[in-house]
Amino acid sequence: MHILQEDAIDLLKKLIATPSFSKQEEKTAGIIHHFLEGKSIGTKREGNNVFALNKYYNTEKQTILLNSHHDTVKPNPKYTKDPFKPVIEDGKLYGLGSNDAGGCLVSLISAFNHFYDRKDLKYNLALAATAEEEISGNGGIELTLKYLPGIDFAIVGEPTLLQMAIAERGLLVLDCLANGVAGHAAREEGKNAIYIALKDIEWFRAYSFPKESSLLGPVKMNVTVIETENKAHNVVPAECKFIIDVRVNELYSFEEVLDTIKKNVQSEVRPRSTRLRSTSIAMDHPLVKAGLNLGRTYFGSPTSSDKALMPFPALKIGPGDSARSHTADEYIFVEEIKEGVEFYIQLLNQLL
């Protein structure tokens, strides 16, 4: 166990030291590929995604996917430390991507390594270190799944303080357009698109979807951007654009949410994507039962992840704290990484 834990920490240091912004993960993909090959693990790569199957993969067995991502956001502008210099201070490993989701990724890799050449596994294991998670890109987990055999369920490594995120909000980003008529402001001509937009924005602020989830709470809608193309102060704007961030609980389909919105606002409403849907895993699923047996609690996660893009049950769980993600001077406790390796092995031991 100790060697696996130290390997995980060393690997994370190398990943931190190597910039891996979304769509620019070539070098970290190479580091992960080289690490796995160094452990005599047969590895494949597609784009910036690295994946592998256990040594004695058997087509007659079900397959568990172990997945986390190695891309990062760009450094928060308030960093006081070098985001690409892995430094341990007071038990904390600092660096961009250390918490989100490097600690989870290296812990899962070590767990996969632990079981890789076991002949007596009840399930197959697939490992996928994927790209583009931070931008929900098409070149990440969705691409990787095309090259993997059928997956029955998954463990998704994200920082959850090693508690079980059994449900996750879906994300709808809506581009809205209020149409008016241009005119001269001094003569009160035209029809002001801003006023139309404001009426709709007030509806978004005040409306509550009736079904509230015990895990995820209500559907939440927030206006995040508003703009017109006007450059002059004396022109009544003909168009006003605004963006709505909608976080959907597991009790509504995106189609239901969109139908309600379109019936209640005047503006044109266009979703950018309907890919990041809300998800949940049943309480009686073997993964959840295994977590409960290990004394873990469960909750509904307000943040989205690659779990939303998986067409099979998935449990989101991992070392680190989501509250540290995307913050300045991001860190993860070294002890959290060690606990992560041990926990993933214990969790899988109950199934394998």
Rosetta blueprint (number, residue, H / E / L):
1 M L
2 H H
3 I H
4 L H
5 Q H
6 E H
7 D H
8 A H
9 I H
10 D H
11 L H
12 L H
13 K H
14 K H
15 L H
16 I H
17 A L
18 T L
19 P L
20 S L
21 F E
22 S L
23 K L
24 Q L
25 E L
26 E H
27 K H
28 T H
29 A H
30 G H
31 I H
32 I H
33 H H
34 H H
35 F H
36 L H
37 E H
38 G H
39 K L
40 S L
41 I L
42 G L
43 T E
44 K E
45 R E
46 E E
47 G L
48 N L
49 N E
50 V E
51 F E
52 A E
53 L E
54 N L
55 K L
56 Y L
57 Y L
58 N L
59 T L
60 E L
61 K L
62 Q L
63 T E
64 I E
65 L E
66 L E
67 N E
68 S E
69 H E
70 H L
71 D L
72 T E
73 V L
74 K L
75 P L
76 N L
77 P L
78 K L
79 Y L
80 T L
81 K L
82 D L
83 P L
84 F L
85 K L
86 P L
87 V E
88 I E
89 E E
90 D L
91 G L
92 K E
93 L E
94 Y E
95 G L
96 L L
97 G L
98 S H
99 N H
100 D H
101 A H
102 G H
103 G H
104 C H
105 L H
106 V H
107 S H
108 L H
109 I H
110 S H
111 A H
112 F H
113 N H
114 H H
115 F H
116 Y L
117 D L
118 R L
119 K L
120 D L
121 L L
122 K L
123 Y L
124 N E
125 L E
126 A E
127 L E
128 A E
129 A E
130 T E
131 A L
132 E L
133 E H
134 E H
135 I H
136 S L
137 G L
138 N L
139 G L
140 G L
141 I H
142 E H
143 L H
144 T H
145 L H
146 K L
147 Y L
148 L L
149 P L
150 G L
151 I L
152 D L
153 F E
154 A E
155 I E
156 V E
157 G L
158 E L
159 P L
160 T E
161 L L
162 L L
163 Q L
164 M E
165 A E
166 I E
167 A E
168 E E
169 R L
170 G E
171 L E
172 L E
173 V E
174 L E
175 D E
176 C E
177 L E
178 A E
179 N E
180 G L
181 V E
182 A L
183 G E
184 H E
185 A H
186 A H
187 R H
188 E L
189 E L
190 G L
191 K E
192 N L
193 A H
194 I H
195 Y H
196 I H
197 A H
198 L H
199 K H
200 D H
201 I H
202 E H
203 W H
204 F H
205 R H
206 A H
207 Y L
208 S L
209 F L
210 P L
211 K L
212 E L
213 S E
214 S L
215 L L
216 L L
217 G E
218 P L
219 V L
220 K E
221 M E
222 N E
223 V E
224 T E
225 V E
226 I E
227 E E
228 T L
229 E L
230 N L
231 K L
232 A L
233 H L
234 N L
235 V E
236 V E
237 P L
238 A L
239 E E
240 C E
241 K E
242 F E
243 I E
244 I E
245 D E
246 V E
247 R E
248 V E
249 N L
250 E L
251 L L
252 Y L
253 S L
254 F H
255 E H
256 E H
257 V H
258 L H
259 D H
260 T H
261 I H
262 K H
263 K H
264 N H
265 V L
266 Q L
267 S L
268 E E
269 V E
270 R E
271 P E
272 R L
273 S L
274 T L
275 R L
276 L L
277 R L
278 S L
279 T E
280 S E
281 I L
282 A L
283 M L
284 D L
285 H L
286 P H
287 L H
288 V H
289 K H
290 A H
291 G H
292 L H
293 N H
294 L L
295 G L
296 R L
297 T L
298 Y E
299 F E
300 G E
301 S E
302 P L
303 T L
304 S L
305 S L
306 D H
307 K H
308 A H
309 L H
310 M L
311 P L
312 F L
313 P L
314 A E
315 L E
316 K E
317 I L
318 G L
319 P L
320 G L
321 D E
322 S H
323 A H
324 R H
325 S L
326 H L
327 T L
328 A L
329 D L
330 E L
331 Y E
332 I E
333 F E
334 V H
335 E H
336 E H
337 I H
338 K H
339 E H
340 G H
341 V H
342 E H
343 F H
344 Y H
345 I H
346 Q H
347 L H
348 L H
349 N H
350 Q L
351 L L
352 L L
